[in-house]
Amino acid sequence: MEVQLVSPEQVLYTGDAEMVVARTLSGGEIAFLKDHAPFLGALGAYPVRVIHADGTQEKFAVHGGFVEVGNDRVIILSDVAELASQIDVDRARAAKATAEQSLQVNPEDADAVAALRRAEARLDVAGDVA
């Protein structure tokens, strides 16, 4: 199936894939395979995985946007998206620590929750699990 992942700044990925895994705002992961039913959903801050026929995968940090699926095509239009090579791991770690500190003071701080999700997505995509 054809996959396109686009942000306002760049086209991050165009190519074929066996499966695409994303997370919608409702909180659940969804996997798209060939012949998937038409689908339109809003995305949260979470890694998107593009899995190839040989089992290899590429990960992208996606921070909001939409996914549209139909006719063996998955199109992800992201507000912000990053390749692993574009992620500053030290900056993402610092953002995570700052968000966690803010949440200790105010667990309902929506900005801190969003910042934490973005930092965690970046660290996941960059392969930093510390």
N, C-alpha and C positions, 0 to 999 in steps of 0.2 A: 504494500500500500504506500501511497505517496504521503510524505510528511513535510510540512513547512512550519518553521518556528520563526516568528518575526517580532521584533521590537521596533519602536519608533526610530531608533538609531541604526539598526542593521538587521539583515537577514542572518540569523544564527545557524539555521540548518535548513537545507532542502535536500531531500533524497528519499530513498525507500527504506522501509522498516517492516519488521514482522509484527511489532507491537509497540504501542505508546502508552505509558502510564503517567497519569496526572492526578492531582487532587483538586476537587471542586470546593467552593466556599462552604458547602454543607459539611465538609470535613472528611468525606470518604474518598479513598483512592478509586480510580476507575481506569480500566485497561481497555484499549481499543485495538481490535484485530481486524483483519480483512473481513469484509462483509458486515461490519458493525452497523447497527441501526442508526439512522440519523440522530445526531445529538448536538445540543448547544448548551454550554455551561460556562459559568463564571469560575475563574481560578483564584485560589489563594496563593500565598507565598509558600512555595514548596518546590522541591526538585521535580523536573519532568524527565522521565527516562525514555529514550528511544532505543529499542532493542532490535538488533539486526538478526537476520536468519541464522548467522553463525554463532549466535549467543552473546556476541559482544554488545556493549551498550554505551551510549553517550548520555551524560547527565547535563542538565541546564538548570540554573537557578532562575526560577520564574516568580516574579513578584506581582501577581495580579494579572488580569486580562481575561481572555475568553478562549474556549476551544470549540471548534466546529468540526463535526464529523459527518461525512456523507460521500457516497460513491467511491469508496476505498481511498479517501483522502482525509487526513487530519491536518487542520490548520489551527495553529496556536498564535493568537495575536496578544502579545504580552505588553503590559504597561512598561515593565523593565525586565530584562532577561540577560543572563550572563553565562559565558562559557567558563569552565574551570580555570582556564589560563588567564581570565580577566579578573579573577577574584584575589583581592589583597587579604590573605589569611589573617595577618596580624590585626588589620583594621576590623575584620569580621569578628575576631575574638574579643577585641576591645568593645565593639558595639554590643556583643552578647553580654559581656560583663556589666556594662552600663545599664542595659535593659533589665538584667536580673536584679541589680541594685535598686532600680526604680520600682520594680515589682515587689520588692521586700517592703518598701515604704508604702506603696499603694498597689495592692494586687489587682485593682480594677482599672489601672492606667492603660487605656486602649492604645495610646501611642507606643508605650513600652512593650505591650504584647505584640504589636505589629513589628516593632524593631527586633524583638527577640526572634520572631518567625523568620524574618528576612536574614538575620545573622545565622540562624541554624540552617536555613536552606543553602546559604553560601558555603558554610563550613562542610555540609554534607557533600555538595557538588565538588568542592576542592579536595575532598578526601581527608579532611581533618576532623577526627572524631573526638579530639581531646576536649 
